[in-house]
Amino acid sequence: MAQLDDFRLIREIVAAGRPKPVVEHLDQTRYQRLVELGWLKVFSQDPGHVSYRVTERGKAAAARA
């Protein structure tokens, strides 16, 4: 079940209009929940660096809240 913080985070990412790069492992845990919800998809995974793209489901969630 999505939390209010999940909606806030997905709205921020959608508003940026570009993939979200994340370098620090600790920061990646924030976004993993959105991946589990189907709102983000991992598209680049180098050691210590991950990039996320918003899915259609994520765009719908951002518009909903």
KOLKEPA-253390 format. One line per field, with one value per residue (C-alpha): residue number from 0; x, y negated, z negated. Coordinates in Angstrom, 2 decimals. Layout:
! residues N
resi <- (NUM	...)
px <- (X	...)
py <- (Y	...)
pz <- (Z	...)
END
This chain:
! residues 65
resi <- (0	1	2	3	4	5	6	7	8	9	10	11	12	13	14	15	16	17	18	19	20	21	22	23	24	25	26	27	28	29	30	31	32	33	34	35	36	37	38	39	40	41	42	43	44	45	46	47	48	49	50	51	52	53	54	55	56	57	58	59	60	61	62	63	64)
px <- (0.00	1.37	2.20	1.91	5.71	5.60	3.21	5.34	8.49	6.93	5.49	8.98	10.50	7.74	8.02	11.75	10.88	13.97	15.31	16.39	20.08	20.98	24.58	24.53	23.29	21.37	19.45	18.56	16.46	14.06	13.38	13.22	9.75	8.57	10.05	8.09	4.91	5.58	6.03	9.73	11.88	15.63	17.27	20.95	22.81	26.53	28.35	27.20	25.03	21.43	19.04	15.28	12.59	8.98	6.53	3.05	1.72	4.01	2.80	-0.79	0.06	1.71	-1.40	-3.70	-2.31)
py <- (0.00	-3.39	-5.92	-9.71	-10.00	-7.68	-10.05	-13.06	-11.42	-10.26	-13.75	-15.25	-12.78	-13.30	-17.09	-16.89	-15.36	-13.16	-9.88	-10.01	-9.13	-7.89	-7.37	-6.55	-3.12	-4.61	-6.87	-3.88	-2.38	-5.36	-4.53	-0.75	-1.05	-2.90	-0.13	2.42	0.37	0.43	-3.35	-3.32	-1.03	-0.56	-1.14	-1.59	0.19	-0.47	0.23	-2.44	-4.23	-3.48	-5.40	-5.15	-5.92	-6.66	-4.07	-4.87	-3.59	-6.04	-8.95	-8.01	-7.87	-11.31	-12.76	-11.11	-12.75)
pz <- (0.00	0.98	-1.73	-1.51	-1.23	1.78	3.58	2.67	3.99	7.27	7.88	7.43	9.88	12.47	12.13	12.87	16.25	16.51	15.15	11.52	11.02	7.54	6.48	2.79	1.73	-1.21	1.17	3.33	0.55	0.81	4.43	4.07	2.56	5.67	7.81	5.77	6.33	10.07	10.24	11.14	13.22	12.87	16.24	15.47	12.75	12.54	9.29	6.84	9.41	10.34	12.58	12.37	14.96	14.14	15.47	16.78	13.47	11.67	13.81	12.96	9.25	9.44	11.10	8.57	5.47)
END
